[in-house]
Amino acid sequence: MLEIFRHDPGITEIRLNRPPVNAFDPELVSRLQEALGQARQEARAIVISGAPGMFSAGLDVPHLLTLDEAGMEKFWQSFFGVLESIASSPVPVVAALTGHSPAGGAVMALFADYRIMAEGDYRIGLNEVEVGLVVPPVIHRALARLIGPYPAERHLVAGKMITAEQARSIGMVDELVPPENVVERALQWCRRHLELPAHSMNGTRALTRADLIAEFGQADALDIDSFVSGWFEPETQATLKKLVERLKG
């Protein structure tokens, strides 16, 4: 489900490898959290990458539809744990978006230090509204922090996927490079920052990312009860099941 690569000087690359689309199910999320925990202790920088053409298609909806409320709550807690691990990492984290990055794939990238995406006919976005879900507050705030409150409002309410170029133009991603160069460019970014004095670079990171990290301490940040309740709304369940049928088709 994951491949771990170690690059000089002290960069750990965590590559999602759950064919066909790197969708997040409980096992992948658990393994990702474990890998991030180890990398946070050992690495000087972290790169999270995916397969060529597909970073992650987001949540594994077919599998998650088989969970009961307790199972869904546990999964969502684990997924938020991954987001918090990325946000609060003591070392830089780069999202190497190697292709399409809808929903959960886009969400994870919001909490990284930097986002590099494959240029071309690839899409990214938070399309939760289209499938009957409401984005939790911490995800809304992370998006607003990145692209501004009103652009975040428009993007979330529309619930549409956008092109890689549109994402770069609004600041959802920082760079576009040819697909075959995404990981190498992420490594270059890390190496450039690792040339800086570690105490000042990471100290400044902690200062400037304190607001993002603090979001996880807000009482309403995760709003898991509301999300799980919304997941099991009849209308949402019907929409998600139709989505699964389209995917099978």
Helices and strands as residue ranges (DSSP letters): E 2-7, E 11-16, H 26-42, E 45-49, E 53-54, H 61-64, H 69-87, E 93-97, E 99-102, H 104-110, E 114-118, E 123-125, G 128-131, H 137-147, H 149-158, E 162-163, H 164-170, E 175-177, G 179-181, H 182-194, H 198-208, H 210-215, H 224-231, H 234-248
